[in-house]
Amino acid sequence: MLHAVLGEYGGVDDAGITMDTRFHDDLDLESIDLVTLGGHLQARYGERVNFAEYLAGLGLEEIIGLTVGQLVEHITGCLRAPGTR
């Protein structure tokens, strides 16, 4: 999904992305890119993973410092939630 979002910026090297990679500081994602990523997440996981709701619960500094690992933890938590497969 990151390749799809970052493709217009010349792509991203998989080796450079770790759980500690920050969306803003390391990947230079802007807010519109996060919206696009949210669309990809919704297309893949449906309503089980609501990225917009997750971001709405964060403060500005938390959004700026958001890491790939934090997003992965959010996704896996949503997928493990009761009533989901």
ChimeraX attribute file (.defattr): number of C-alpha atoms within 10 A of each C-alpha:
attribute: neighborCount
match mode: 1-to-1
recipient: residues
	/A:1	13
	/A:2	18
	/A:3	13
	/A:4	12
	/A:5	18
	/A:6	16
	/A:7	11
	/A:8	8
	/A:9	11
	/A:10	8
	/A:11	13
	/A:12	15
	/A:13	8
	/A:14	9
	/A:15	6
	/A:16	9
	/A:17	17
	/A:18	11
	/A:19	12
	/A:20	13
	/A:21	17
	/A:22	20
	/A:23	22
	/A:24	17
	/A:25	13
	/A:26	13
	/A:27	17
	/A:28	12
	/A:29	18
	/A:30	12
	/A:31	13
	/A:32	10
	/A:33	16
	/A:34	18
	/A:35	14
	/A:36	15
	/A:37	20
	/A:38	19
	/A:39	17
	/A:40	17
	/A:41	18
	/A:42	16
	/A:43	11
	/A:44	12
	/A:45	14
	/A:46	11
	/A:47	11
	/A:48	18
	/A:49	20
	/A:50	17
	/A:51	20
	/A:52	14
	/A:53	10
	/A:54	13
	/A:55	16
	/A:56	10
	/A:57	10
	/A:58	12
	/A:59	10
	/A:60	11
	/A:61	8
	/A:62	11
	/A:63	18
	/A:64	16
	/A:65	17
	/A:66	19
	/A:67	22
	/A:68	17
	/A:69	15
	/A:70	15
	/A:71	16
	/A:72	12
	/A:73	13
	/A:74	16
	/A:75	19
	/A:76	12
	/A:77	13
	/A:78	16
	/A:79	15
	/A:80	12
	/A:81	11
	/A:82	8
	/A:83	7
	/A:84	8
	/A:85	7
